[in-house]
Amino acid sequence: MKFLYYDLIFLAAFCIFVFVFLRINRKKIQREGIVFLYRTKVGLKFIDSIAKKFKKILDSVGWVSIILGFIMMVLMFYLLIQTIILTAAIPMSAPPILPLFPYVPQAFNLPLPPFYFTYWIVIIVIIAVVHEFAHGIFARHDKIKVKSTGFGFLGPFLAAFVEPDEKQLVKKKNKQQLEIFSAGSFSNLVFAAIFMLILQLFFVLAYQPAGLSYSYAYNQINVSEIQSIGNYSIDGFLNLSTKQLAEINTTLALRTANATYYVDPGLIQQISQSKRIIAKYHLIPAYGEEPAFNAGLKGGIEKINGIKIKSTNDLSNVLSTTKPGDTITVETSEGTYQVRLAQNPLNSSKSYMGIYFSKSTILSSLTAPYFSPGMEVKSRGNEQTTTFFRDLLVWLVLIGFLVALFNMLPVGFLDGGRMFFILGLVVTGSKKKAKTWLTVASYIVLLIILAMLFVWIIG
C-alpha cells in the first residue's frame, strides 16, 4: 500500500510532464481525433540496420510470423468462446472484458498482482516500441519507406507508432503485406517468451523453498441451512460491503441446526469476489473440525515426524504409515504443530490430515517452474522489492501475450483485420468480397464480446 502513494505521485508528475512536453512542442504535434501525435526520425537508422543485417533471417521468420498470426487469430476466437462458457458456469465479480489500465485489477479485486501506473508505463514503452519497430523492420526488409516514428498521447496514456508509406505498402505482394502486419504480434509473442524465461530465472535467484503449500479442507454449506455467521445473520453477512469484510480479522463460527463450521479471515476476504457464485449456487465454503484446522497449522510443511517433505508424494508416503487417531509432529516454516489425525472420509482405515493441494495455475506455472508443484516459497531478500520486480515481470509476460493475441482479432482497425482482408482477397479474388468478409468477421467479434457481457450481467 505504501508504494501506491509513490505511484500516484509519479502519475501526477508524468501528467505534468506530458502537458509541458505537448505545450513546448505544440508546433510539432499533430492532432488526429482525440490523440496527439509526435512524429520523429528517432530509430529509423536502427530499423534500417536491423533489416539489412538480418535479411536472410527475416526471409524465414516472415513465414513463421504469418503462420503464427493466423494461429493466434483462431486461438483468440477460441478463448473468447471459452470465456463465455466460463462466465456462464462461474459468475464473475468483474466484467470478462476489461481494459488493462492502472489500478483496474485492484478496483475489481481480481486474483492478479496489483497493476500500478509505474508498471503500465514501463510495459507500454517496451511492448509498444517492440511491436511498432517490428512493423518497421519488416517494412524496410520489403523495401517500403518508413516515414517516421513517434508517440501518441491520449492524456497520460501513451502509444508508440511507426509510419510506413501506405501507398508503397498496398502495392506489395500479399506475402510481404502479411508479414508486415503480423510482425507486431509476433514480436510481442517472442518478447513475452523471453520475459517468461527472465521471470523464471528471477524466481530461482530471488526465492527459496519454504515448505509444501496447502489449503485447509473445507465444506460447501448450503445458505438455506445457515443460522448465523459470527454475530451476523446470513443475509446480514452477505450484505456487508467489501470494506466491512476486509476489516474482519478473526475466525467466525458458522452455525447450522446440526453442526458448527468456521470461516477464517482468508475465506472472508474471498466473499466479496464470490457473491455472484454464492447467489447462483447458494453455497458458502467453511471449515469443519478437521485435524489441520484444529491444530492451527500455518506455513509451508517442511517435515513430518522428522522426515523431510519436498513434494505431495513425500506427504502421502509418510501418512500411509499412520492410522486414524495418531498424533504427528508437523514442522512448518512458521513453527511446530501437533496434529491428531482423523479418519479419511473416503476410506475409514486410512488417516486424514484435512488439507488439500490446489492445481497449478498459469501464474504459478510462470513464476515457479523450477520448484516442485505446490511448493511454498519465500524471498531471499527484501520482500517488497522482490515482489515489485516479480509482479512487473509477470505483467510483462501476461500483457505481451494478451496484446499479441488481441491484435490478431479480425477487426478492421487491428493488424488481424488487415491480415483477414488479405486472406479474403486471396480466397475470393475480389476486394469487395474481401471487405464483406472483414465486415462480417468484425461483427462476429462484436457479437461475441456483447454475448460475454450479457452472460456476465445475467449471471
Buried (B, 14 or more C-beta within 10 A) or exposed (E): EEBEEEBBEBBEEBEEEBEEBBEEEEEEBEEEEEBBBBBEEEBBEEBBEBBEEEEEEBEEBBEEBBEBBBEBBEBBBEBBEEBBEBBBEEBBBBEBEEEBEBBBBBEBBBEBBBBBBBBBBBBBEBBBBBBBBBBBBBBBBBEBEBEBBBBBBEEBBBBBBBBBEEEBBEEBEEBBBBBBBBBBBBBBBBBBEEBBEEBBEBBBEBBEBBBBBBEBBBBEBEBEBBEBBBEBEBEEBBEBEBEEBBEBEEBBEBBBEEEEBBBBBEBBBBBBBBBBBBEEBBBBBBBBEBBBBBBEBEBBBBBBEEEEBBEBEBBEEBBEEBEBEEEBEBBBBBEEBEBBBBBBEEEEEBBBBBBEEEEEEEBBEBBBBEBBBBBBBBBEEEEEEBBBEBBBBBBBBBBBBBBBBBBBBBBBEBBBBBBBBBBBBEEEEEEEEBBEBBEEBBEBBEEBBEBBBEBBEEB
